[in-house]
Amino acid sequence: MRNELPESNRPIRDLIRRLIKAPAALSILWPAILILGGYLAWHRWGAQHVAAGLGGVRAEAIQVTEPPMYVRSDVINSVYNDTAMSGLSLMDRSATSKIAAAFSMHPWVRDVLSVRKLPGGVVDVRLDYRLPVAMTRVYKPQYASSEKYYLPIDGEGVLLPSEEFARSETRDFIHIEIPGVDSNNRPGTKFGDRRVEAAAALAEILKPFREQAEIRSIQVVGDSRFNDVPQLEIETTDGRRFAWGNPPGLEAPGEATAEMKVQTLLQADKTATLDLRMARPRTDFRR
């Protein structure tokens, strides 16, 4: 009869048993480690790399509303470069809102109407551009007192890029002339003077009638330190002056509306000087 050795005295059998079991364990353990490591690496580096390569925003794939003739800068490339849009991925859920925010910072953009992601990585951006309505004469110490220097603004009193206008073009706009005003604000922000901004609102209304009414400038009369609302006056190219009164939308009780004032201005005799605050409407007025 063969004697059986205890389990603890069978080292060869135990070794063989462990060798048999080891590959089976490793065949499960190593793939699990690889899968887990790959998952973590993807989320840390891989997803960003692929997103940048396949879903990155490209300047040449951005299309915007056709800018007006007076916008001479490259809006797309300016926004793309100034806002580091190259690092943005279209796979980002907030990509459209980030693109809208980037374009809203451009001085020529009044409003971003919509941003759409289209097939092929194309981004369509619909823009509402600012309209220059006046040139504001400013007084800068580095210039001689007799030299004129102008800053373009829109109807909201927002500064526009002055380098995009030739000096000769200033005569194609209504001038806002308020002694001593100046602004160090950047294009795309408000001028920073309520008198200028009130005059800009009036210039926006008068712009379509500038040539017909021979309007040269808008000025502020009286001491604005004692007037909460600036009092405006219009001067024509031949030197006639018309008291306009309060800015559009801020008319005093009994004061004529902006529409009434424009009608009276257009119908005024070429030698007349009128107080437009007392203007009255005509039923055949067409704006």
C-alpha positions in Angstrom: 0.0 0.0 0.0 1.4 3.4 -1.1 1.8 6.0 1.6 0.3 9.4 1.0 2.3 12.5 2.0 0.6 15.4 3.8 -0.3 18.4 1.6 2.4 20.5 3.3 5.1 18.0 2.2 4.3 18.2 -1.5 6.2 21.3 -2.7 6.5 20.1 -6.4 2.8 19.6 -6.7 2.1 23.0 -5.1 4.4 24.8 -7.5 2.9 23.1 -10.5 -0.6 24.1 -9.2 0.5 27.7 -8.8 2.0 27.8 -12.3 -1.2 26.5 -13.7 -3.3 29.0 -11.9 -1.1 32.1 -12.5 -1.7 32.6 -16.3 -5.5 32.4 -15.7 -5.3 35.1 -13.1 -3.1 37.3 -15.2 -5.3 36.9 -18.2 -8.0 38.6 -16.3 -5.9 41.1 -14.3 -3.7 42.6 -17.0 -6.6 43.4 -19.5 -8.5 45.1 -16.6 -5.4 47.2 -15.8 -4.9 48.2 -19.4 -8.6 49.1 -19.8 -8.6 51.2 -16.7 -5.3 53.0 -17.6 -6.5 53.7 -21.1 -9.8 55.1 -19.8 -8.0 57.5 -17.5 -5.5 58.5 -20.1 -8.2 59.2 -22.6 -10.1 61.5 -20.3 -7.0 63.3 -19.3 -5.2 63.8 -22.6 -6.8 61.9 -25.5 -10.2 63.5 -25.6 -8.7 67.0 -25.7 -6.2 66.0 -28.4 -8.9 64.4 -30.6 -11.3 67.3 -30.0 -8.7 69.8 -31.0 -7.8 67.9 -34.1 -11.3 66.9 -35.3 -13.5 69.5 -33.7 -11.4 72.6 -33.3 -12.7 75.9 -34.5 -10.9 77.1 -37.6 -10.9 80.7 -38.8 -11.5 79.7 -42.4 -14.6 77.8 -41.4 -16.3 80.7 -39.7 -18.8 82.7 -41.8 -20.4 85.9 -40.6 -23.1 88.4 -41.8 -21.5 90.4 -44.6 -20.1 93.6 -43.0 -21.2 97.0 -44.3 -18.8 98.9 -46.6 -17.7 101.2 -43.7 -16.4 98.2 -41.7 -12.9 97.8 -43.1 -11.3 95.5 -40.6 -11.3 91.7 -40.8 -13.8 90.9 -38.2 -13.3 87.1 -38.3 -9.6 87.1 -38.0 -9.6 89.9 -35.5 -11.9 88.0 -33.1 -10.2 84.6 -33.8 -6.8 85.9 -32.9 -7.7 88.3 -30.1 -9.8 85.8 -28.2 -7.6 82.6 -28.6 -10.5 80.9 -30.3 -8.0 78.4 -31.8 -8.1 76.5 -28.5 -11.8 76.1 -28.5 -13.4 72.8 -29.6 -16.8 72.5 -31.3 -17.3 69.4 -29.2 -17.5 71.7 -26.2 -21.2 71.9 -25.2 -20.8 75.7 -24.5 -18.9 76.3 -27.8 -21.7 78.4 -29.4 -22.1 80.7 -26.3 -18.3 81.1 -26.1 -18.1 82.1 -29.8 -21.0 84.5 -29.3 -19.2 86.1 -26.4 -16.0 86.4 -28.4 -17.7 88.2 -31.3 -19.7 90.5 -29.0 -16.4 92.0 -27.9 -15.6 93.4 -31.3 -16.1 97.2 -31.5 -18.1 96.9 -34.7 -20.6 94.3 -33.4 -23.7 95.7 -31.8 -25.3 92.3 -31.2 -24.7 88.6 -31.9 -28.0 87.4 -33.3 -27.2 83.7 -33.5 -24.4 81.1 -33.7 -24.9 77.8 -35.5 -22.6 74.8 -35.8 -23.0 73.4 -39.4 -21.7 70.2 -41.0 -18.0 70.1 -41.8 -16.9 72.2 -38.9 -18.5 75.4 -40.3 -19.7 78.0 -37.8 -22.3 80.5 -39.0 -22.5 83.7 -36.9 -25.2 86.3 -37.6 -24.2 89.8 -36.5 -25.8 93.2 -36.2 -23.2 95.8 -36.9 -23.0 99.3 -35.4 -23.8 102.2 -37.6 -21.6 105.4 -37.4 -23.8 108.4 -37.1 -21.6 111.3 -36.0 -18.0 112.5 -35.5 -17.3 113.9 -32.1 -14.7 116.6 -31.9 -12.3 116.1 -29.1 -9.7 118.3 -27.6 -6.3 116.7 -27.1 -3.4 118.4 -25.5 -0.9 117.1 -28.0 -2.7 118.9 -30.8 -2.7 122.6 -31.5 -5.9 124.3 -30.4 -6.8 125.1 -34.0 -6.4 121.5 -35.2 -9.5 119.3 -35.2 -9.5 115.7 -34.1 -12.6 113.5 -34.3 -13.8 110.2 -32.8 -16.6 108.3 -34.6 -19.6 107.1 -32.6 -22.8 105.3 -33.1 -26.3 106.2 -32.0 -25.7 104.8 -28.5 -22.6 106.9 -28.0 -20.3 103.9 -28.5 -16.8 104.7 -29.8 -15.9 103.1 -33.2 -12.4 102.4 -34.6 -11.2 105.8 -35.7 -8.3 104.4 -37.8 -10.8 103.0 -40.2 -12.0 106.4 -41.3 -10.0 108.8 -43.5 -9.7 112.4 -42.3 -11.7 113.6 -45.4 -14.6 111.3 -44.4 -15.4 113.4 -41.3 -17.3 115.9 -43.4 -19.8 113.1 -44.4 -21.1 112.9 -40.9 -22.9 115.2 -38.4 -20.4 116.7 -36.0 -20.9 116.8 -32.3 -19.2 119.9 -30.9 -19.0 120.3 -27.2 -16.1 122.3 -25.9 -13.6 120.4 -23.7 -14.8 116.9 -24.3 -12.4 114.0 -24.7 -12.4 110.3 -24.2 -9.7 107.7 -23.4 -12.1 104.8 -23.6 -11.5 102.0 -26.1 -13.6 101.4 -29.2 -16.6 99.3 -28.5 -17.3 101.1 -25.2 -19.4 104.2 -24.4 -17.8 107.6 -25.0 -18.2 108.4 -21.3 -19.9 111.8 -21.4 -23.7 112.0 -21.1 -23.8 115.1 -23.3 -22.1 113.4 -26.2 -24.3 110.3 -25.8 -27.4 112.5 -25.8 -26.2 114.2 -29.0 -25.4 110.8 -30.5 -29.0 109.7 -30.0 -30.2 112.8 -31.9 -27.6 112.3 -34.6 -29.0 108.8 -35.3 -32.4 110.3 -35.9 -31.1 113.1 -38.1 -28.6 111.0 -40.1 -31.1 110.2 -43.0 -31.9 113.9 -43.3 -28.4 115.4 -42.9 -28.0 116.5 -46.5 -31.7 117.6 -47.1 -31.7 119.7 -43.9 -28.1 120.8 -44.4 -27.2 119.8 -40.9 -23.6 120.5 -39.9 -23.4 119.9 -36.2 -25.2 119.2 -32.9 -24.2 121.3 -29.8 -25.2 121.5 -26.2 -26.5 124.8 -24.9 -26.6 126.2 -21.4 -24.6 125.0 -18.4 -25.1 121.2 -18.3 -23.9 121.2 -14.7 -27.3 122.6 -13.7 -29.4 120.5 -16.2 -30.0 116.9 -15.5 -30.9 116.5 -19.2 -28.6 118.1 -21.8 -30.3 120.8 -24.0 -29.4 120.2 -27.7 -29.1 122.6 -30.6 -28.7 122.0 -34.3 -26.5 124.2 -36.6 -26.8 124.1 -40.4 -24.1 124.5 -42.9 -25.1 128.1 -43.5 -25.0 129.0 -39.8 -28.6 128.8 -38.9 -29.4 127.4 -35.4 -32.4 125.4 -34.3 -33.2 124.8 -30.6 -33.9 121.1 -30.4 -34.5 120.8 -26.7 -34.3 117.5 -24.8 -32.7 114.4 -26.3 -35.1 112.0 -28.2 -37.2 110.0 -25.8 -36.7 112.4 -22.9 -39.0 115.2 -24.0 -40.4 117.5 -21.3 -44.2 117.7 -20.8 -45.7 119.7 -23.7 -42.5 119.4 -25.8 -42.8 118.3 -29.4 -41.8 114.7 -30.2 -38.7 113.9 -32.3 -40.9 113.1 -35.3 -42.7 116.5 -35.0 -39.3 118.3 -34.8 -37.9 116.6 -37.8 -41.0 117.4 -39.9 -40.8 121.0 -39.0 -37.1 121.1 -39.7 -37.5 119.7 -43.2 -40.3 122.2 -43.9 -38.5 125.2 -42.5 -37.7 128.2 -44.8 -34.1 128.4 -45.7 -33.7 131.7 -43.8 -35.7 130.6 -40.7 -34.4 129.8 -37.3 -36.9 128.0 -35.2 -37.5 126.6 -31.7 -38.3 123.0 -32.6 -39.6 122.4 -29.1 -42.8 124.1 -30.2 -43.1 122.1 -33.4 -46.4 120.6 -34.4 -47.1 117.6 -36.7 -48.4 117.5 -40.2 -50.6 114.7 -41.3 -48.7 114.2 -44.6 -45.3 113.6 -42.9 -43.5 110.6 -44.2 -40.2 109.5 -42.6 
